[in-house]
Amino acid sequence: MRKRSTLKILLGAVLALTLSVNVKAAEMDATSKASFDIVMAFMGAVGSGDMDTVKSLMADDMVWHNEGDSNMPWIGPWNGKEEILKFLPIFGENFQTTAWENTDAFASGDTVAVFGKMNGITTHSGKEIGDFTFALRAKVSDGKLVLWNWFEDSYAVSQAYNAK
Protein backbone atom coordinates (compact mmCIF):
# COMPACT_ATOMS: atom_id res chain seq x y z
CA MET A 1 0.00 0.00 0.00
CA ARG A 2 2.85 2.37 0.83
CA LYS A 3 4.33 1.86 -2.67
CA ARG A 4 1.00 2.82 -4.25
CA SER A 5 0.79 6.04 -2.19
CA THR A 6 4.38 6.95 -3.03
CA LEU A 7 3.69 6.29 -6.71
CA LYS A 8 0.57 8.51 -6.62
CA ILE A 9 2.51 11.33 -4.96
CA LEU A 10 5.32 10.99 -7.49
CA LEU A 11 2.93 10.96 -10.46
CA GLY A 12 1.10 13.96 -9.02
CA ALA A 13 4.36 15.87 -8.65
CA VAL A 14 5.39 15.03 -12.23
CA LEU A 15 1.99 16.16 -13.52
CA ALA A 16 2.21 19.39 -11.52
CA LEU A 17 5.68 20.12 -12.86
CA THR A 18 4.57 19.36 -16.42
CA LEU A 19 1.57 21.65 -16.10
CA SER A 20 3.63 24.46 -14.57
CA VAL A 21 6.15 24.28 -17.43
CA ASN A 22 3.32 24.40 -19.96
CA VAL A 23 1.73 27.37 -18.17
CA LYS A 24 5.03 29.26 -18.16
CA ALA A 25 5.52 28.53 -21.86
CA ALA A 26 1.98 29.76 -22.56
CA GLU A 27 2.72 32.95 -20.59
CA MET A 28 5.82 33.74 -22.66
CA ASP A 29 5.29 36.62 -25.07
CA ALA A 30 5.58 35.92 -28.79
CA THR A 31 9.06 37.44 -29.20
CA SER A 32 10.46 35.50 -26.24
CA LYS A 33 8.86 32.26 -27.44
CA ALA A 34 10.23 32.70 -30.97
CA SER A 35 13.73 33.44 -29.62
CA PHE A 36 13.54 30.44 -27.29
CA ASP A 37 12.43 28.12 -30.10
CA ILE A 38 15.24 29.30 -32.41
CA VAL A 39 17.92 28.75 -29.74
CA MET A 40 16.59 25.28 -28.86
CA ALA A 41 16.39 24.34 -32.56
CA PHE A 42 19.96 25.54 -33.11
CA MET A 43 21.24 23.66 -30.06
CA GLY A 44 19.53 20.49 -31.26
CA ALA A 45 20.84 20.90 -34.80
CA VAL A 46 24.43 21.43 -33.65
CA GLY A 47 24.14 18.39 -31.38
CA SER A 48 22.79 16.17 -34.15
CA GLY A 49 25.06 17.51 -36.89
CA ASP A 50 22.17 18.93 -38.96
CA MET A 51 24.24 21.57 -40.72
CA ASP A 52 21.43 22.71 -43.02
CA THR A 53 19.36 23.76 -40.00
CA VAL A 54 22.43 25.24 -38.28
CA LYS A 55 23.14 27.44 -41.32
CA SER A 56 19.51 28.47 -41.72
CA LEU A 57 19.32 29.75 -38.13
CA MET A 58 22.52 31.84 -38.22
CA ALA A 59 22.73 35.52 -39.11
CA ASP A 60 25.58 36.36 -41.49
CA ASP A 61 27.18 38.51 -38.76
CA MET A 62 26.63 36.08 -35.89
CA VAL A 63 29.26 35.98 -33.11
CA TRP A 64 30.15 32.76 -31.27
CA HIS A 65 32.15 33.57 -28.15
CA ASN A 66 33.95 31.08 -25.90
CA GLU A 67 36.32 32.23 -23.17
CA GLY A 68 39.20 30.11 -21.96
CA ASP A 69 42.65 28.69 -22.59
CA SER A 70 43.81 29.91 -26.00
CA ASN A 71 45.75 26.62 -26.44
CA MET A 72 42.39 24.97 -27.09
CA PRO A 73 41.47 25.43 -30.75
CA TRP A 74 37.79 26.17 -30.12
CA ILE A 75 38.31 29.26 -27.97
CA GLY A 76 37.14 32.35 -29.75
CA PRO A 77 35.42 34.78 -30.51
CA TRP A 78 34.40 33.57 -33.92
CA ASN A 79 32.92 36.41 -35.98
CA GLY A 80 30.55 35.82 -38.83
CA LYS A 81 28.68 32.82 -40.16
CA GLU A 82 31.49 31.77 -42.49
CA GLU A 83 34.11 31.75 -39.70
CA ILE A 84 31.77 29.90 -37.31
CA LEU A 85 31.09 27.23 -39.92
CA LYS A 86 34.87 26.68 -40.17
CA PHE A 87 35.16 26.55 -36.37
CA LEU A 88 32.43 23.96 -35.71
CA PRO A 89 34.30 21.01 -37.27
CA ILE A 90 37.43 21.98 -35.30
CA PHE A 91 35.41 21.83 -32.11
CA GLY A 92 33.89 18.50 -33.16
CA GLU A 93 37.32 17.01 -33.82
CA ASN A 94 38.62 18.08 -30.41
CA PHE A 95 35.73 17.58 -28.03
CA GLN A 96 33.48 14.55 -27.67
CA THR A 97 30.39 15.24 -25.56
CA THR A 98 29.54 12.25 -23.37
CA ALA A 99 26.78 13.77 -21.23
CA TRP A 100 24.47 16.76 -21.66
CA GLU A 101 21.50 18.00 -19.69
CA ASN A 102 19.77 21.36 -19.94
CA THR A 103 18.54 22.05 -16.42
CA ASP A 104 17.02 25.51 -16.84
CA ALA A 105 16.19 27.73 -19.78
CA PHE A 106 14.24 30.91 -20.24
CA ALA A 107 13.80 33.78 -22.66
CA SER A 108 13.11 37.48 -22.38
CA GLY A 109 12.53 39.18 -25.68
CA ASP A 110 15.51 38.55 -27.95
CA THR A 111 17.69 37.02 -25.20
CA VAL A 112 17.73 33.36 -24.19
CA ALA A 113 19.61 31.81 -21.27
CA VAL A 114 20.26 28.09 -20.93
CA PHE A 115 21.94 26.42 -17.96
CA GLY A 116 22.96 22.82 -17.61
CA LYS A 117 25.58 20.23 -16.92
CA MET A 118 27.71 18.16 -19.20
CA ASN A 119 30.79 15.99 -19.53
CA GLY A 120 33.13 15.23 -22.36
CA ILE A 121 36.47 13.95 -23.54
CA THR A 122 39.09 16.07 -25.23
CA THR A 123 40.51 14.05 -28.09
CA HIS A 124 43.83 15.91 -27.83
CA SER A 125 44.62 14.09 -24.56
CA GLY A 126 41.90 11.45 -24.48
CA LYS A 127 41.05 12.61 -20.95
CA GLU A 128 37.58 12.90 -19.55
CA ILE A 129 36.82 16.35 -18.17
CA GLY A 130 34.40 15.28 -15.45
CA ASP A 131 30.94 16.69 -14.84
CA PHE A 132 30.81 20.48 -15.14
CA THR A 133 28.18 23.17 -15.50
CA PHE A 134 27.60 25.49 -18.42
CA ALA A 135 25.62 28.61 -19.19
CA LEU A 136 24.65 30.06 -22.53
CA ARG A 137 23.51 33.58 -23.38
CA ALA A 138 22.10 33.77 -26.89
CA LYS A 139 20.52 36.64 -28.81
CA VAL A 140 18.17 36.49 -31.76
CA SER A 141 17.38 39.21 -34.29
CA ASP A 142 14.99 38.94 -37.23
CA GLY A 143 14.60 35.18 -36.68
CA LYS A 144 18.35 34.47 -36.75
CA LEU A 145 20.98 33.92 -34.09
CA VAL A 146 23.31 36.89 -33.72
CA LEU A 147 25.13 35.84 -30.51
CA TRP A 148 26.09 32.52 -28.94
CA ASN A 149 28.01 33.37 -25.76
CA TRP A 150 29.14 30.13 -24.10
CA PHE A 151 30.32 29.89 -20.47
CA GLU A 152 31.76 26.71 -18.98
CA ASP A 153 34.28 25.52 -16.41
CA SER A 154 37.11 26.37 -18.77
CA TYR A 155 39.72 25.46 -16.13
CA ALA A 156 38.50 21.85 -15.95
CA VAL A 157 38.28 21.65 -19.75
CA SER A 158 41.79 23.09 -20.11
CA GLN A 159 43.19 20.68 -17.51
CA ALA A 160 41.78 17.71 -19.43
CA TYR A 161 42.87 19.09 -22.82
CA ASN A 162 46.45 19.72 -21.67
CA ALA A 163 46.83 16.49 -19.62
CA LYS A 164 49.78 14.31 -20.47
C-alpha positions in Angstrom: 0.0 0.0 0.0 2.9 2.4 0.8 4.3 1.9 -2.7 1.0 2.8 -4.3 0.8 6.0 -2.2 4.4 6.9 -3.0 3.7 6.3 -6.7 0.6 8.5 -6.6 2.5 11.3 -5.0 5.3 11.0 -7.5 2.9 11.0 -10.5 1.1 14.0 -9.0 4.4 15.9 -8.6 5.4 15.0 -12.2 2.0 16.2 -13.5 2.2 19.4 -11.5 5.7 20.1 -12.9 4.6 19.4 -16.4 1.6 21.6 -16.1 3.6 24.5 -14.6 6.2 24.3 -17.4 3.3 24.4 -20.0 1.7 27.4 -18.2 5.0 29.3 -18.2 5.5 28.5 -21.9 2.0 29.8 -22.6 2.7 33.0 -20.6 5.8 33.7 -22.7 5.3 36.6 -25.1 5.6 35.9 -28.8 9.1 37.4 -29.2 10.5 35.5 -26.2 8.9 32.3 -27.4 10.2 32.7 -31.0 13.7 33.4 -29.6 13.5 30.4 -27.3 12.4 28.1 -30.1 15.2 29.3 -32.4 17.9 28.7 -29.7 16.6 25.3 -28.9 16.4 24.3 -32.6 20.0 25.5 -33.1 21.2 23.7 -30.1 19.5 20.5 -31.3 20.8 20.9 -34.8 24.4 21.4 -33.6 24.1 18.4 -31.4 22.8 16.2 -34.1 25.1 17.5 -36.9 22.2 18.9 -39.0 24.2 21.6 -40.7 21.4 22.7 -43.0 19.4 23.8 -40.0 22.4 25.2 -38.3 23.1 27.4 -41.3 19.5 28.5 -41.7 19.3 29.7 -38.1 22.5 31.8 -38.2 22.7 35.5 -39.1 25.6 36.4 -41.5 27.2 38.5 -38.8 26.6 36.1 -35.9 29.3 36.0 -33.1 30.1 32.8 -31.3 32.2 33.6 -28.2 34.0 31.1 -25.9 36.3 32.2 -23.2 39.2 30.1 -22.0 42.6 28.7 -22.6 43.8 29.9 -26.0 45.7 26.6 -26.4 42.4 25.0 -27.1 41.5 25.4 -30.8 37.8 26.2 -30.1 38.3 29.3 -28.0 37.1 32.4 -29.8 35.4 34.8 -30.5 34.4 33.6 -33.9 32.9 36.4 -36.0 30.5 35.8 -38.8 28.7 32.8 -40.2 31.5 31.8 -42.5 34.1 31.8 -39.7 31.8 29.9 -37.3 31.1 27.2 -39.9 34.9 26.7 -40.2 35.2 26.6 -36.4 32.4 24.0 -35.7 34.3 21.0 -37.3 37.4 22.0 -35.3 35.4 21.8 -32.1 33.9 18.5 -33.2 37.3 17.0 -33.8 38.6 18.1 -30.4 35.7 17.6 -28.0 33.5 14.5 -27.7 30.4 15.2 -25.6 29.5 12.3 -23.4 26.8 13.8 -21.2 24.5 16.8 -21.7 21.5 18.0 -19.7 19.8 21.4 -19.9 18.5 22.0 -16.4 17.0 25.5 -16.8 16.2 27.7 -19.8 14.2 30.9 -20.2 13.8 33.8 -22.7 13.1 37.5 -22.4 12.5 39.2 -25.7 15.5 38.5 -27.9 17.7 37.0 -25.2 17.7 33.4 -24.2 19.6 31.8 -21.3 20.3 28.1 -20.9 21.9 26.4 -18.0 23.0 22.8 -17.6 25.6 20.2 -16.9 27.7 18.2 -19.2 30.8 16.0 -19.5 33.1 15.2 -22.4 36.5 13.9 -23.5 39.1 16.1 -25.2 40.5 14.0 -28.1 43.8 15.9 -27.8 44.6 14.1 -24.6 41.9 11.5 -24.5 41.1 12.6 -21.0 37.6 12.9 -19.5 36.8 16.3 -18.2 34.4 15.3 -15.5 30.9 16.7 -14.8 30.8 20.5 -15.1 28.2 23.2 -15.5 27.6 25.5 -18.4 25.6 28.6 -19.2 24.6 30.1 -22.5 23.5 33.6 -23.4 22.1 33.8 -26.9 20.5 36.6 -28.8 18.2 36.5 -31.8 17.4 39.2 -34.3 15.0 38.9 -37.2 14.6 35.2 -36.7 18.4 34.5 -36.8 21.0 33.9 -34.1 23.3 36.9 -33.7 25.1 35.8 -30.5 26.1 32.5 -28.9 28.0 33.4 -25.8 29.1 30.1 -24.1 30.3 29.9 -20.5 31.8 26.7 -19.0 34.3 25.5 -16.4 37.1 26.4 -18.8 39.7 25.5 -16.1 38.5 21.9 -15.9 38.3 21.6 -19.7 41.8 23.1 -20.1 43.2 20.7 -17.5 41.8 17.7 -19.4 42.9 19.1 -22.8 46.5 19.7 -21.7 46.8 16.5 -19.6 49.8 14.3 -20.5 
